[in-house]
Amino acid sequence: MQAFRAMREIGIPEEKTKRVLKNLLKLYDKNWELIEQENYRALADAIFDSDDSEASYSVAEQMKKCDDAEAAEKKKVEQVERMKTIEEETQILEEPEKPLKRLRLRHQDDQASTSCINPNTNSSGILLKIPKSEVNELPESQPELQSPVEITVTGPSLRTDPQPVSPLKCNRNNGEQADLKKHLIKPKDEPLTDDPLRVEVPLALIMPESLTNGDTSTENNLVKEPDPTKTINLSNRVQETSNETNGSTAELDIASSSSGEIKISLRCKSDKENPKFSFKTEDSVLKTMEDKCLKSYKFLDPNFSLKILMKDMCECFLDLGSDHSGEPPVNTDAIPPTDPLKTGNDFEKETENGFEENNHFIPDETIDIAKGQESVVISLVNEVNIECPPSFHYIPKNAVFQNAYVNFSLARIANDNFCSTCFGNCLTSSTPCPCALQTGGDFAYTNEGTIKEDLLDDCIQTKRDPQKCHLSYCKECPLEKPKNEGVLGTCKGHLERSFIKECWLKCGCNRKCGNRVVQCGIRYKLQVFMTPDGKGWGLRALEDLPKGAFVCEFVGEVLTCKELHNRVSQSSKKDGACPVFLDAEWGEESELKEDEALCLDATSYGNVARFINHRCFDANLIEIPVEVENPDRHYYHLAFFTTRKVKALQELTRDYGIDFDDDEDPVKAFECQCGSPFCRDIKGSSGSMKRKCGQN
Ligand SMILES: C[S@@+](CC[C@H](N)C(=O)[O-])C[C@H]1O[C@@H](n2cnc3c(N)ncnc32)[C@H](O)[C@@H]1O
């Protein structure tokens, strides 16, 4: 009865109170104490909210049913109207019927304006209900977090608006209402692209130190003028509450690039030592948080998705950033390269010392430079500068440019060159099949899919000490012919290499046969990254690799040597993706036709191998010729295997075989920065270092 009386006093009719009270009792498990607190504040809140939530829910329900543009448009209009109402509510200071509601909204604004994100807004911009008593539960999900964990959501890049995206400005005193409105209104759909290679500028990076210096100035309702040279740092309510309760912090960072791409990251760290802490997948964290939202905060929509909410945050950011009326844009060029978790220098240390097993690096998997064409995502990061990745078409398999003679006809595969009677996995059969003949009657691969150690060591030996091993010389070398305008130069010799032969179409075994490795494609998670030592982009794996692991093959356009020569001489660019020559058998041929002397050029069409940098002599990758479809050996696959165990995040390198003293070397030479103690480039900086040290 007291409840009804209290509500009557603030003008709420009994009927409404009754209906809401019933639900509230259920919600609070009949805990009257909670309901009675602050003169039935929770009840009053719930009654005011019920009006809103009914309206919101019907919008949400309606949206679920409508998949046509008309309904979507209607939703936007409704949301705009609704936001107007909210804005009005926040502006009216004295409104007798809804005193408690107003109080609450003001409180929410306090939090939202610090972060520029209304934490009570769902993916559709609908207000979400958070019972007061449960707000402080939020940090409970974090106390075990020990080392920084980052969950990032990257927003769409703005293709239609080349203007730099201005930072999210959070100013309590100016434009607060307008900001709130923007946060709650779902912006128009931006044109999306899945082409990360067209990203003009990589993400601007985040200044973590200013996040931790406690400079959010929330106490006095003041926000410091942002430093225009820094990316915006926003600490949200999570940070405030978590700091109070358990000494852990959660930080929300938003960064933008001048191409309009944005990155929002949430980082959690705890002061508490917890040796048992283990990292869980991003999916499981999101799922747990969604469950928590549904249970604890009583979100209305069972399909609520935290990820969508975070994406909406990105859209809010874009929406604000596209509005150039207010703040001057942040100068992203002036932002020194920093990563929230690691700096370029840290990576250098890691690559030198190996990567600690518990130290997990979480890449931005939203960028897949392979565009889904490989069975793993190939991410791309730049923690060093604002250089964009080169523009090229990702192709997972070689493609003939024009004149190269590449013939995959089944009729060309002789009977003794495939295993028609095998089935299942050839590696398990007691007698090696014809496909193992090439490697001395023993298969090249182990059951784990790595190359056998003896074979690998042989290949490494051949590559590293070519003089001792057999070099073969062509009568008419395809590399010398175009160089000397038809006049034959002397062949410098081609390495005679061991081939691996894989089972293929005519074989009786199945797709999962252990003698099919290269043809199954990349299986380790790879990442293209900006090297910190001036070599441009490089490649690394995000997991430890065993010795002999297949990393990737060199994929590009198949050109004849003549075509390559014409291409290079017409190109103004000094260096492309460094072509590779399919020359393993050239010295064996009495007469090599022009369309049979082939090479692979990955400058315009290629795969991830185009990012592998050179290291003299002791590179951790070696290329091995692999016969899959074509028995004639003019065309074959060039597959990269690890020469030793490689730790996650260590740069993957190969020896291009460049003769740095030969100005006419077909692979355009550069000043070598490989850092190898065996560097052959005595002019390069690693060479001069060696000279100073009296080496070589
Ligand atoms: C196949 S690409 C490798 C990817 C390249 N770093 C990029 O950013 O696209 C070859 C080019 O990388 C650079 N590079 C590769 N290895 C290098 C090294 N050891 N020292 C200096 N530059 C290197 C040279 O510019 C070379 O022409």
The ligand as an SDF file (V2000), in Angstrom:
LIG
                    3D

 27 29  0  0  0  0  0  0  0  0999 V2000
   59.3730   -9.0860  -52.2440 C   0  0  0  0  0  0  0  0  0  0  0  0
   59.4140   -7.4830  -51.6310 S   0  0  0  0  0  0  0  0  0  0  0  0
   59.2250   -7.7840  -49.9300 C   0  0  0  0  0  0  0  0  0  0  0  0
   58.1300   -6.9700  -49.3580 C   0  0  0  0  0  0  0  0  0  0  0  0
   58.4880   -5.5390  -49.2170 C   0  0  0  0  0  0  0  0  0  0  0  0
   59.2600   -5.3250  -48.0310 N   0  0  0  0  0  0  0  0  0  0  0  0
   57.2630   -4.6610  -49.2140 C   0  0  0  0  0  0  0  0  0  0  0  0
   57.1700   -3.7460  -48.4010 O   0  0  0  0  0  0  0  0  0  0  0  0
   56.3850   -4.8870  -50.0580 O   0  0  0  0  0  0  0  0  0  0  0  0
   61.0860   -7.0820  -51.8470 C   0  0  0  0  0  0  0  0  0  0  0  0
   61.4690   -5.6880  -51.4260 C   0  0  0  0  0  0  0  0  0  0  0  0
   61.5050   -5.5910  -50.0150 O   0  0  0  0  0  0  0  0  0  0  0  0
   62.6360   -4.8660  -49.5860 C   0  0  0  0  0  0  0  0  0  0  0  0
   63.5410   -5.7710  -48.8920 N   0  0  0  0  0  0  0  0  0  0  0  0
   63.4290   -7.1040  -48.7920 C   0  0  0  0  0  0  0  0  0  0  0  0
   64.4050   -7.6200  -48.0670 N   0  0  0  0  0  0  0  0  0  0  0  0
   65.1710   -6.5950  -47.6740 C   0  0  0  0  0  0  0  0  0  0  0  0
   66.3680   -6.4880  -46.9200 C   0  0  0  0  0  0  0  0  0  0  0  0
   66.9710   -7.5360  -46.4120 N   0  0  0  0  0  0  0  0  0  0  0  0
   66.8730   -5.2470  -46.7110 N   0  0  0  0  0  0  0  0  0  0  0  0
   66.2720   -4.1660  -47.2230 C   0  0  0  0  0  0  0  0  0  0  0  0
   65.1500   -4.2070  -47.9490 N   0  0  0  0  0  0  0  0  0  0  0  0
   64.6180   -5.4010  -48.1890 C   0  0  0  0  0  0  0  0  0  0  0  0
   63.2980   -4.3370  -50.8350 C   0  0  0  0  0  0  0  0  0  0  0  0
   62.7780   -3.0820  -51.1150 O   0  0  0  0  0  0  0  0  0  0  0  0
   62.8440   -5.3040  -51.8820 C   0  0  0  0  0  0  0  0  0  0  0  0
   62.8480   -4.7520  -53.1520 O   0  0  0  0  0  0  0  0  0  0  0  0
  1  2  1  0
  2  3  1  0
  2 10  1  0
  3  4  1  0
  4  5  1  0
  5  6  1  0
  5  7  1  0
  7  8  2  0
  7  9  1  0
 10 11  1  0
 11 12  1  0
 11 26  1  0
 12 13  1  0
 13 14  1  0
 13 24  1  0
 14 15  1  0
 14 23  1  0
 15 16  2  0
 16 17  1  0
 17 18  1  0
 17 23  2  0
 18 19  1  0
 18 20  2  0
 20 21  1  0
 21 22  2  0
 22 23  1  0
 24 25  1  0
 24 26  1  0
 26 27  1  0
M  CHG  2   2   1   9  -1
M  END
$$$$
